[in-house]
Amino acid sequence: MKDFFSSMDATLQIYWYIAIIASVIFIIQTIMTFIGADSDTGMDADFDSNLDGGGHPFQLFSLRNLINFFLGFGWTGVSLFGQIESKFLLGVIAFVVGLIFIAVFFVVIKALMRLSEDNTFDIEETIGKTADVYMNIPASKSGKGKVFISIKGTTHELSAVTDSANDLKSGSIVKVLAIEGDVLVVLPLNK
């Protein structure tokens, strides 16, 4: 290994060292991210980001972005050394490729953020929706029954009452008109 580096130009050695060190750190970060190493283990493998949907999906100056920059910078320098005569031009190209690596990471994180779903259930979202009666609902709010209702692709079993003069039998379709506490007020749909 020593012979490999000793015969190189000093600039090429620098590009190799940057590329190797950045690659090793990147691999370690990736492995730690996949095994779930976080603050519980005393290690922070995740990128320094604000992924709660706030204004910026990640911080520009973070260890992850620095490593991404050096990956692009180092490997571009190693790959293009000797093909581009000017060391200054090579440095500029490597710098631009490092910035492109950061930009690609930004785009990937933004795309992943769009995939995240908010599946929190808010009972208010049931108003105006239809539901299936699961357990008979007694007439005139004289007792509670149960309904199945689908919100955001998830089915929920909720208690329900009705103002209707007739009992609502299991299997009938109802519409949610209001909410009283955590109980739905429903009326049968006309067929």
N, CA and C atoms as a LAMMPS dump frame, in Angstrom:
ITEM: TIMESTEP
0
ITEM: NUMBER OF ATOMS
573
ITEM: BOX BOUNDS ff ff ff
-5.0000000000000000e+02 5.0000000000000000e+02
-5.0000000000000000e+02 5.0000000000000000e+02
-5.0000000000000000e+02 5.0000000000000000e+02
ITEM: ATOMS id mol type element x y z
1 1 1 N 0.827 -1.187 0
2 1 2 C 0 0 0
3 1 3 C 0.869 1.247 0
4 2 1 N 1.975 1.176 0.755
5 2 2 C 2.882 2.318 0.828
6 2 3 C 3.502 2.601 -0.537
7 3 1 N 3.832 1.531 -1.276
8 3 2 C 4.396 1.69 -2.617
9 3 3 C 3.37 2.315 -3.561
10 4 1 N 2.121 1.959 -3.374
11 4 2 C 1.054 2.493 -4.209
12 4 3 C 1.008 4.018 -4.114
13 5 1 N 1.068 4.548 -2.892
14 5 2 C 0.984 5.993 -2.691
15 5 3 C 2.306 6.714 -2.956
16 6 1 N 3.419 6.062 -2.713
17 6 2 C 4.717 6.747 -2.833
18 6 3 C 5.047 7.14 -4.273
19 7 1 N 4.547 6.404 -5.236
20 7 2 C 4.846 6.713 -6.631
21 7 3 C 3.905 7.766 -7.216
22 8 1 N 2.917 8.229 -6.444
23 8 2 C 1.924 9.179 -6.943
24 8 3 C 2.363 10.621 -6.747
25 9 1 N 1.758 11.475 -7.555
26 9 2 C 1.87 12.916 -7.386
27 9 3 C 1.207 13.295 -6.053
28 10 1 N 1.695 14.313 -5.387
29 10 2 C 1.159 14.73 -4.084
30 10 3 C -0.324 15.102 -4.168
31 11 1 N -0.72 15.743 -5.259
32 11 2 C -2.134 16.126 -5.421
33 11 3 C -3.017 14.888 -5.526
34 12 1 N -2.575 13.901 -6.284
35 12 2 C -3.34 12.667 -6.418
36 12 3 C -3.427 11.94 -5.08
37 13 1 N -2.344 11.97 -4.298
38 13 2 C -2.382 11.362 -2.965
39 13 3 C -3.459 12.021 -2.101
40 14 1 N -3.545 13.341 -2.164
41 14 2 C -4.559 14.058 -1.37
42 14 3 C -5.959 13.62 -1.791
43 15 1 N -6.199 13.548 -3.103
44 15 2 C -7.514 13.093 -3.574
45 15 3 C -7.815 11.68 -3.093
46 16 1 N -6.821 10.782 -3.136
47 16 2 C -7.019 9.414 -2.67
48 16 3 C -7.338 9.38 -1.176
49 17 1 N -6.586 10.119 -0.368
50 17 2 C -6.836 10.129 1.08
51 17 3 C -8.242 10.652 1.383
52 18 1 N -8.622 11.729 0.722
53 18 2 C -9.972 12.284 0.939
54 18 3 C -11.033 11.267 0.538
55 19 1 N -10.848 10.642 -0.627
56 19 2 C -11.837 9.678 -1.113
57 19 3 C -11.958 8.471 -0.19
58 20 1 N -10.834 7.935 0.261
59 20 2 C -10.859 6.741 1.12
60 20 3 C -11.461 7.058 2.486
61 21 1 N -11.021 8.146 3.101
62 21 2 C -11.539 8.505 4.429
63 21 3 C -13.03 8.808 4.353
64 22 1 N -13.454 9.587 3.344
65 22 2 C -14.874 9.911 3.2
66 22 3 C -15.698 8.648 2.944
67 23 1 N -15.164 7.724 2.157
68 23 2 C -15.89 6.48 1.868
69 23 3 C -16.049 5.621 3.112
70 24 1 N -14.995 5.515 3.908
71 24 2 C -15.071 4.718 5.14
72 24 3 C -16.093 5.325 6.101
73 25 1 N -16.048 6.638 6.28
74 25 2 C -17.014 7.294 7.181
75 25 3 C -18.426 7.14 6.64
76 26 1 N -18.6 7.286 5.326
77 26 2 C -19.914 7.121 4.71
78 26 3 C -20.457 5.716 4.949
79 27 1 N -19.62 4.704 4.777
80 27 2 C -20.045 3.314 4.997
81 27 3 C -20.425 3.103 6.46
82 28 1 N -19.633 3.639 7.374
83 28 2 C -19.948 3.506 8.803
84 28 3 C -21.27 4.196 9.123
85 29 1 N -21.47 5.415 8.603
86 29 2 C -22.725 6.134 8.836
87 29 3 C -23.913 5.357 8.286
88 30 1 N -23.743 4.797 7.101
89 30 2 C -24.834 4.05 6.477
90 30 3 C -25.179 2.808 7.286
91 31 1 N -24.169 2.062 7.706
92 31 2 C -24.408 0.864 8.516
93 31 3 C -25.084 1.242 9.832
94 32 1 N -24.606 2.291 10.478
95 32 2 C -25.196 2.713 11.756
96 32 3 C -26.636 3.188 11.571
97 33 1 N -26.924 3.816 10.449
98 33 2 C -28.29 4.247 10.178
99 33 3 C -29.2 3.036 10.006
100 34 1 N -28.738 2.019 9.255
101 34 2 C -29.566 0.848 9.014
102 34 3 C -29.76 -0.014 10.253
103 35 1 N -28.778 -0.051 11.16
104 35 2 C -28.962 -0.846 12.379
105 35 3 C -29.667 -0.054 13.46
106 36 1 N -29.956 1.217 13.181
107 36 2 C -30.737 2.021 14.107
108 36 3 C -29.946 2.647 15.218
109 37 1 N -28.66 2.833 15.046
110 37 2 C -27.858 3.495 16.077
111 37 3 C -28.291 4.945 16.164
112 38 1 N -28.688 5.343 17.37
113 38 2 C -29.109 6.725 17.569
114 38 3 C -28.755 7.159 18.975
115 39 1 N -29.454 8.15 19.485
116 39 2 C -29.107 8.702 20.796
117 39 3 C -29.283 7.696 21.926
118 40 1 N -30.104 6.644 21.718
119 40 2 C -30.283 5.631 22.754
120 40 3 C -28.991 4.852 22.996
121 41 1 N -28.17 4.716 21.967
122 41 2 C -26.938 3.965 22.106
123 41 3 C -25.742 4.863 22.356
124 42 1 N -25.984 6.149 22.423
125 42 2 C -24.894 7.088 22.648
126 42 3 C -24.188 7.484 21.368
127 43 1 N -24.667 6.991 20.231
128 43 2 C -24.07 7.334 18.942
129 43 3 C -25.127 8.031 18.109
130 44 1 N -24.714 8.958 17.263
131 44 2 C -25.642 9.645 16.388
132 44 3 C -25.248 9.371 14.953
133 45 1 N -25.94 8.4 14.342
134 45 2 C -25.602 8.019 12.973
135 45 3 C -26.469 8.719 11.954
136 46 1 N -27.595 9.257 12.38
137 46 2 C -28.491 9.902 11.437
138 46 3 C -27.936 11.239 10.995
139 47 1 N -28.386 11.673 9.83
140 47 2 C -27.953 12.967 9.337
141 47 3 C -28.557 14.054 10.199
142 48 1 N -27.858 15.161 10.315
143 48 2 C -28.316 16.282 11.129
144 48 3 C -29.403 17.019 10.375
145 49 1 N -30.641 16.567 10.535
146 49 2 C -31.709 17.117 9.723
147 49 3 C -32.925 17.419 10.548
148 50 1 N -33.748 18.283 9.986
149 50 2 C -35.036 18.597 10.564
150 50 3 C -36.071 18.018 9.624
151 51 1 N -36.526 16.807 9.913
152 51 2 C -37.436 16.124 9.008
153 51 3 C -38.879 16.161 9.502
154 52 1 N -39.196 17.131 10.336
155 52 2 C -40.548 17.204 10.856
156 52 3 C -41.47 18.008 9.959
157 53 1 N -41.074 18.251 8.726
158 53 2 C -41.925 18.982 7.802
159 53 3 C -41.741 20.478 7.903
160 54 1 N -40.788 20.915 8.706
161 54 2 C -40.52 22.333 8.841
162 54 3 C -39.972 22.901 7.554
163 55 1 N -39.609 24.16 7.565
164 55 2 C -39.21 24.881 6.369
165 55 3 C -38.093 24.246 5.584
166 56 1 N -37.053 23.731 6.225
167 56 2 C -35.908 23.178 5.499
168 56 3 C -35.776 21.699 5.815
169 57 1 N -35.716 20.847 4.772
170 57 2 C -35.663 19.419 5.026
171 57 3 C -34.329 18.932 5.576
172 58 1 N -33.287 19.727 5.486
173 58 2 C -32.035 19.341 6.135
174 58 3 C -31.163 20.565 6.32
175 59 1 N -30.15 20.419 7.15
176 59 2 C -29.224 21.515 7.397
177 59 3 C -28.114 21.445 6.361
178 60 1 N -27.732 22.604 5.84
179 60 2 C -26.691 22.647 4.822
180 60 3 C -25.34 22.244 5.402
181 61 1 N -25.037 22.706 6.602
182 61 2 C -23.741 22.415 7.216
183 61 3 C -23.922 21.317 8.256
184 62 1 N -23.714 20.086 7.824
185 62 2 C -23.824 18.941 8.718
186 62 3 C -22.722 17.948 8.359
187 63 1 N -22.461 17.036 9.267
188 63 2 C -21.442 16.014 9.022
189 63 3 C -21.809 15.181 7.793
190 64 1 N -23.073 14.825 7.654
191 64 2 C -23.51 14.005 6.518
192 64 3 C -23.222 14.728 5.198
193 65 1 N -23.547 16.022 5.139
194 65 2 C -23.299 16.775 3.903
195 65 3 C -21.809 16.954 3.645
196 66 1 N -21.035 17.12 4.693
197 66 2 C -19.589 17.237 4.535
198 66 3 C -19.016 15.945 3.941
199 67 1 N -19.483 14.823 4.441
200 67 2 C -19.029 13.531 3.92
201 67 3 C -19.481 13.356 2.473
202 68 1 N -20.722 13.736 2.171
203 68 2 C -21.2 13.648 0.781
204 68 3 C -20.343 14.506 -0.142
205 69 1 N -20.014 15.717 0.306
206 69 2 C -19.17 16.602 -0.493
207 69 3 C -17.807 15.963 -0.744
208 70 1 N -17.18 15.452 0.32
209 70 2 C -15.849 14.867 0.16
210 70 3 C -15.872 13.586 -0.672
211 71 1 N -16.97 12.838 -0.64
212 71 2 C -17.096 11.673 -1.528
213 71 3 C -17.008 12.106 -2.988
214 72 1 N -17.822 13.087 -3.348
215 72 2 C -17.811 13.576 -4.724
216 72 3 C -16.491 14.218 -5.091
217 73 1 N -15.965 15.039 -4.186
218 73 2 C -14.715 15.754 -4.427
219 73 3 C -13.547 14.784 -4.6
220 74 1 N -13.402 13.867 -3.64
221 74 2 C -12.262 12.944 -3.653
222 74 3 C -12.283 12 -4.83
223 75 1 N -13.421 11.348 -5.07
224 75 2 C -13.47 10.37 -6.154
225 75 3 C -13.404 11.025 -7.528
226 76 1 N -13.909 12.243 -7.648
227 76 2 C -13.753 12.961 -8.926
228 76 3 C -12.289 13.28 -9.166
229 77 1 N -11.593 13.736 -8.125
230 77 2 C -10.165 14.017 -8.261
231 77 3 C -9.372 12.794 -8.641
232 78 1 N -9.67 11.666 -8.005
233 78 2 C -8.97 10.411 -8.317
234 78 3 C -9.274 9.98 -9.754
235 79 1 N -10.555 10.059 -10.148
236 79 2 C -10.969 9.581 -11.472
237 79 3 C -10.434 10.423 -12.613
238 80 1 N -10.398 11.74 -12.43
239 80 2 C -10.029 12.625 -13.537
240 80 3 C -8.573 13.076 -13.509
241 81 1 N -7.826 12.699 -12.466
242 81 2 C -6.422 13.099 -12.401
243 81 3 C -5.669 12.464 -13.57
244 82 1 N -4.923 13.246 -14.281
245 82 2 C -4.19 12.758 -15.443
246 82 3 C -4.957 12.955 -16.732
247 83 1 N -6.294 13.018 -16.644
248 83 2 C -7.095 13.271 -17.835
249 83 3 C -7.301 14.764 -18.053
250 84 1 N -7.223 15.529 -16.971
251 84 2 C -7.32 16.99 -17.046
252 84 3 C -5.955 17.526 -16.647
253 85 1 N -5.33 18.246 -17.549
254 85 2 C -3.951 18.705 -17.343
255 85 3 C -3.827 19.721 -16.217
256 86 1 N -4.768 20.656 -16.121
257 86 2 C -4.685 21.72 -15.127
258 86 3 C -5.186 21.222 -13.768
259 87 1 N -4.323 21.291 -12.757
260 87 2 C -4.728 20.871 -11.408
261 87 3 C -5.78 21.814 -10.849
262 88 1 N -5.708 23.091 -11.223
263 88 2 C -6.712 24.06 -10.773
264 88 3 C -8.08 23.708 -11.354
265 89 1 N -8.138 23.42 -12.652
266 89 2 C -9.398 23.043 -13.293
267 89 3 C -9.938 21.749 -12.691
268 90 1 N -9.053 20.804 -12.416
269 90 2 C -9.462 19.553 -11.772
270 90 3 C -10.065 19.837 -10.398
271 91 1 N -9.436 20.733 -9.643
272 91 2 C -9.963 21.103 -8.329
273 91 3 C -11.332 21.747 -8.419
274 92 1 N -11.526 22.614 -9.422
275 92 2 C -12.829 23.267 -9.614
276 92 3 C -13.886 22.227 -9.979
277 93 1 N -13.556 21.322 -10.897
278 93 2 C -14.512 20.28 -11.288
279 93 3 C -14.844 19.38 -10.106
280 94 1 N -13.842 18.988 -9.331
281 94 2 C -14.073 18.148 -8.15
282 94 3 C -14.945 18.878 -7.136
283 95 1 N -14.719 20.187 -6.971
284 95 2 C -15.522 20.991 -6.048
285 95 3 C -16.982 21.02 -6.507
286 96 1 N -17.215 21.227 -7.794
287 96 2 C -18.58 21.27 -8.333
288 96 3 C -19.267 19.912 -8.168
289 97 1 N -18.534 18.833 -8.436
290 97 2 C -19.12 17.498 -8.266
291 97 3 C -19.459 17.254 -6.791
292 98 1 N -18.625 17.728 -5.87
293 98 2 C -18.937 17.621 -4.443
294 98 3 C -20.238 18.337 -4.112
295 99 1 N -20.442 19.513 -4.684
296 99 2 C -21.698 20.243 -4.466
297 99 3 C -22.878 19.508 -5.082
298 100 1 N -22.643 18.874 -6.224
299 100 2 C -23.704 18.083 -6.855
300 100 3 C -24.098 16.907 -5.959
301 101 1 N -23.125 16.282 -5.297
302 101 2 C -23.438 15.194 -4.36
303 101 3 C -24.359 15.696 -3.248
304 102 1 N -24.093 16.879 -2.724
305 102 2 C -24.957 17.46 -1.682
306 102 3 C -26.351 17.699 -2.245
307 103 1 N -26.428 18.249 -3.463
308 103 2 C -27.724 18.522 -4.084
309 103 3 C -28.514 17.237 -4.314
310 104 1 N -27.842 16.179 -4.764
311 104 2 C -28.522 14.897 -4.978
312 104 3 C -29.06 14.363 -3.655
313 105 1 N -28.283 14.467 -2.588
314 105 2 C -28.738 14.03 -1.269
315 105 3 C -29.978 14.816 -0.862
316 106 1 N -29.968 16.127 -1.11
317 106 2 C -31.115 16.978 -0.795
318 106 3 C -32.354 16.499 -1.551
319 107 1 N -32.222 16.226 -2.841
320 107 2 C -33.351 15.787 -3.661
321 107 3 C -33.878 14.444 -3.168
322 108 1 N -32.974 13.531 -2.825
323 108 2 C -33.391 12.212 -2.336
324 108 3 C -34.153 12.349 -1.015
325 109 1 N -33.636 13.154 -0.094
326 109 2 C -34.321 13.347 1.192
327 109 3 C -35.676 13.99 0.992
328 110 1 N -35.757 14.963 0.095
329 110 2 C -37.039 15.621 -0.179
330 110 3 C -38.044 14.612 -0.745
331 111 1 N -37.59 13.736 -1.643
332 111 2 C -38.466 12.712 -2.205
333 111 3 C -38.921 11.734 -1.125
334 112 1 N -38.028 11.365 -0.229
335 112 2 C -38.402 10.467 0.868
336 112 3 C -39.4 11.124 1.808
337 113 1 N -39.263 12.423 2.007
338 113 2 C -40.192 13.14 2.881
339 113 3 C -41.604 13.154 2.291
340 114 1 N -41.703 13.209 0.967
341 114 2 C -43.018 13.183 0.335
342 114 3 C -43.689 11.83 0.502
343 115 1 N -42.89 10.786 0.727
344 115 2 C -43.443 9.448 0.897
345 115 3 C -44.018 9.223 2.295
346 116 1 N -43.589 10.033 3.234
347 116 2 C -44.07 9.824 4.601
348 116 3 C -45.537 10.201 4.694
349 117 1 N -46.269 9.447 5.471
350 117 2 C -47.698 9.67 5.636
351 117 3 C -47.995 10.067 7.059
352 118 1 N -49.038 10.866 7.201
353 118 2 C -49.528 11.211 8.525
354 118 3 C -50.795 10.411 8.758
355 119 1 N -50.667 9.297 9.451
356 119 2 C -51.814 8.426 9.695
357 119 3 C -52.416 8.606 11.075
358 120 1 N -52.193 9.76 11.67
359 120 2 C -52.809 10.002 12.966
360 120 3 C -54.312 10.138 12.77
361 121 1 N -55.046 9.584 13.69
362 121 2 C -56.501 9.576 13.594
363 121 3 C -57.074 10.73 14.398
364 122 1 N -57.915 11.517 13.729
365 122 2 C -58.64 12.61 14.38
366 122 3 C -60.122 12.33 14.169
367 123 1 N -60.854 12.144 15.258
368 123 2 C -62.268 11.775 15.163
369 123 3 C -63.078 12.817 14.397
370 124 1 N -62.619 14.061 14.361
371 124 2 C -63.317 15.124 13.624
372 124 3 C -63.381 14.816 12.128
373 125 1 N -62.441 14.033 11.623
374 125 2 C -62.412 13.701 10.206
375 125 3 C -63.539 12.755 9.796
376 126 1 N -64.264 12.207 10.759
377 126 2 C -65.348 11.295 10.436
378 126 3 C -66.62 12.025 10.016
379 127 1 N -66.761 13.294 10.36
380 127 2 C -67.982 14.045 10.042
381 127 3 C -68.163 14.11 8.529
382 128 1 N -69.368 13.725 8.093
383 128 2 C -69.697 13.729 6.668
384 128 3 C -69.356 12.43 5.961
385 129 1 N -68.663 11.533 6.618
386 129 2 C -68.267 10.255 6.008
387 129 3 C -69.36 9.208 6.227
388 130 1 N -69.304 8.172 5.412
389 130 2 C -70.232 7.057 5.597
390 130 3 C -69.546 5.957 6.395
391 131 1 N -70.368 5.163 7.05
392 131 2 C -69.855 4.074 7.878
393 131 3 C -70.791 2.882 7.768
394 132 1 N -70.289 1.71 8.122
395 132 2 C -71.079 0.48 8.158
396 132 3 C -71.423 0.171 9.608
397 133 1 N -72.694 -0.103 9.854
398 133 2 C -73.115 -0.468 11.207
399 133 3 C -72.614 -1.878 11.488
400 134 1 N -71.924 -2.026 12.613
401 134 2 C -71.338 -3.297 13.006
402 134 3 C -72.204 -3.956 14.088
403 135 1 N -72.589 -3.164 15.076
404 135 2 C -73.512 -3.618 16.122
405 135 3 C -74.725 -2.701 16.083
406 136 1 N -75.897 -3.272 16.17
407 136 2 C -77.146 -2.499 16.074
408 136 3 C -77.084 -1.234 16.922
409 137 1 N -77.618 -0.148 16.355
410 137 2 C -77.653 1.132 17.067
411 137 3 C -79.112 1.388 17.446
412 138 1 N -79.428 1.438 18.754
413 138 2 C -80.818 1.669 19.192
414 138 3 C -81.326 3.051 18.749
415 139 1 N -82.642 3.134 18.486
416 139 2 C -83.276 4.369 18.027
417 139 3 C -83.258 5.443 19.107
418 140 1 N -83.411 6.682 18.683
419 140 2 C -83.607 7.859 19.536
420 140 3 C -82.549 7.99 20.632
421 141 1 N -81.346 7.705 20.334
422 141 2 C -80.215 7.823 21.271
423 141 3 C -80.458 7.071 22.581
424 142 1 N -81.181 5.94 22.493
425 142 2 C -81.486 5.17 23.697
426 142 3 C -80.369 4.197 24.069
427 143 1 N -79.332 4.13 23.246
428 143 2 C -78.194 3.267 23.521
429 143 3 C -77.149 3.438 22.437
430 144 1 N -76.015 2.795 22.663
431 144 2 C -74.912 2.899 21.707
432 144 3 C -74.775 1.612 20.908
433 145 1 N -74.342 1.8 19.675
434 145 2 C -73.98 0.685 18.824
435 145 3 C -72.551 0.912 18.339
436 146 1 N -72.148 0.155 17.364
437 146 2 C -70.789 0.285 16.824
438 146 3 C -70.855 0.406 15.309
439 147 1 N -69.908 1.18 14.759
440 147 2 C -69.77 1.305 13.309
441 147 3 C -68.317 1.098 12.92
442 148 1 N -68.129 0.653 11.686
443 148 2 C -66.808 0.619 11.072
444 148 3 C -66.737 1.803 10.12
445 149 1 N -65.668 2.595 10.229
446 149 2 C -65.481 3.737 9.347
447 149 3 C -64.031 3.769 8.9
448 150 1 N -63.834 4.103 7.626
449 150 2 C -62.489 4.138 7.062
450 150 3 C -62.037 5.585 6.912
451 151 1 N -60.905 5.906 7.548
452 151 2 C -60.303 7.234 7.474
453 151 3 C -58.836 7.053 7.102
454 152 1 N -58.394 7.731 6.052
455 152 2 C -57.002 7.665 5.575
456 152 3 C -56.549 6.221 5.341
457 153 1 N -57.449 5.407 4.828
458 153 2 C -57.098 4.038 4.497
459 153 3 C -57.072 3.081 5.682
460 154 1 N -57.455 3.551 6.857
461 154 2 C -57.467 2.71 8.051
462 154 3 C -58.893 2.604 8.577
463 155 1 N -59.322 1.387 8.876
464 155 2 C -60.678 1.177 9.391
465 155 3 C -60.675 1.272 10.91
466 156 1 N -61.66 2.008 11.425
467 156 2 C -61.785 2.193 12.871
468 156 3 C -63.164 1.705 13.312
469 157 1 N -63.21 1.1 14.484
470 157 2 C -64.473 0.703 15.095
471 157 3 C -64.789 1.734 16.164
472 158 1 N -65.901 2.451 15.986
473 158 2 C -66.255 3.523 16.909
474 158 3 C -67.684 3.362 17.408
475 159 1 N -67.942 3.892 18.599
476 159 2 C -69.294 3.888 19.157
477 159 3 C -70.136 4.922 18.426
478 160 1 N -71.434 4.627 18.296
479 160 2 C -72.325 5.535 17.583
480 160 3 C -73.717 5.514 18.204
481 161 1 N -74.421 6.637 18.074
482 161 2 C -75.828 6.769 18.455
483 161 3 C -76.564 7.369 17.267
484 162 1 N -77.905 7.293 17.313
485 162 2 C -78.693 7.864 16.218
486 162 3 C -79.917 8.593 16.763
487 163 1 N -80.342 9.63 16.025
488 163 2 C -81.586 10.357 16.325
489 163 3 C -82.763 9.715 15.609
490 164 1 N -82.503 8.753 14.769
491 164 2 C -83.525 8.107 13.963
492 164 3 C -84.577 7.451 14.859
493 165 1 N -85.811 7.405 14.359
494 165 2 C -86.909 6.779 15.105
495 165 3 C -86.822 5.262 15.057
496 166 1 N -86.027 4.732 14.153
497 166 2 C -85.889 3.275 14.004
498 166 3 C -84.489 2.836 14.393
499 167 1 N -84.392 1.601 14.894
500 167 2 C -83.069 1.023 15.162
501 167 3 C -82.316 0.886 13.838
502 168 1 N -81.007 1.039 13.9
503 168 2 C -80.173 0.837 12.721
504 168 3 C -79.538 -0.541 12.853
505 169 1 N -79.879 -1.406 11.921
506 169 2 C -79.462 -2.804 11.987
507 169 3 C -78.034 -2.979 11.463
508 170 1 N -77.388 -4.014 11.939
509 170 2 C -76.041 -4.368 11.5
510 170 3 C -76.031 -4.554 9.987
511 171 1 N -75.045 -3.982 9.33
512 171 2 C -74.919 -4.089 7.887
513 171 3 C -75.466 -2.883 7.139
514 172 1 N -76.214 -2.011 7.818
515 172 2 C -76.735 -0.83 7.118
516 172 3 C -75.656 0.252 7.023
517 173 1 N -75.85 1.133 6.064
518 173 2 C -74.907 2.219 5.811
519 173 3 C -75.459 3.494 6.443
520 174 1 N -74.594 4.214 7.154
521 174 2 C -75.001 5.448 7.82
522 174 3 C -74.035 6.57 7.471
523 175 1 N -74.492 7.799 7.725
524 175 2 C -73.657 8.971 7.516
525 175 3 C -73.428 9.632 8.867
526 176 1 N -72.184 10.045 9.124
527 176 2 C -71.843 10.691 10.394
528 176 3 C -72.23 12.169 10.295
529 177 1 N -73.087 12.612 11.225
530 177 2 C -73.54 14.008 11.234
531 177 3 C -72.779 14.862 12.237
532 178 1 N -72.45 14.278 13.376
533 178 2 C -71.802 15.053 14.44
534 178 3 C -71.049 14.109 15.366
535 179 1 N -70.388 14.717 16.338
536 179 2 C -69.654 13.951 17.341
537 179 3 C -70.039 14.491 18.707
538 180 1 N -70.341 13.596 19.608
539 180 2 C -70.633 13.969 20.993
540 180 3 C -69.619 13.258 21.873
541 181 1 N -68.616 13.985 22.301
542 181 2 C -67.512 13.384 23.047
543 181 3 C -66.702 12.527 22.102
544 182 1 N -66.722 11.203 22.35
545 182 2 C -66.049 10.289 21.434
546 182 3 C -67.045 9.335 20.77
547 183 1 N -68.319 9.753 20.721
548 183 2 C -69.388 8.962 20.13
549 183 3 C -69.896 9.672 18.876
550 184 1 N -70.046 8.912 17.799
551 184 2 C -70.54 9.473 16.551
552 184 3 C -72.067 9.543 16.572
553 185 1 N -72.611 10.617 16.015
554 185 2 C -74.055 10.729 15.82
555 185 3 C -74.3 10.471 14.34
556 186 1 N -75.079 9.434 14.049
557 186 2 C -75.26 8.992 12.667
558 186 3 C -76.733 8.958 12.279
559 187 1 N -76.996 9.015 10.978
560 187 2 C -78.332 8.841 10.403
561 187 3 C -78.21 7.868 9.255
562 188 1 N -79.277 7.065 9.029
563 188 2 C -79.227 6.099 7.927
564 188 3 C -79.221 6.822 6.579
565 189 1 N -78.515 6.23 5.633
566 189 2 C -78.55 6.749 4.268
567 189 3 C -79.785 6.2 3.588
568 190 1 N -80.479 7.038 2.845
569 190 2 C -81.68 6.587 2.118
570 190 3 C -81.263 5.761 0.929
571 191 1 N -81.907 4.66 0.704
572 191 2 C -81.547 3.786 -0.419
573 191 3 C -82.474 4.008 -1.562
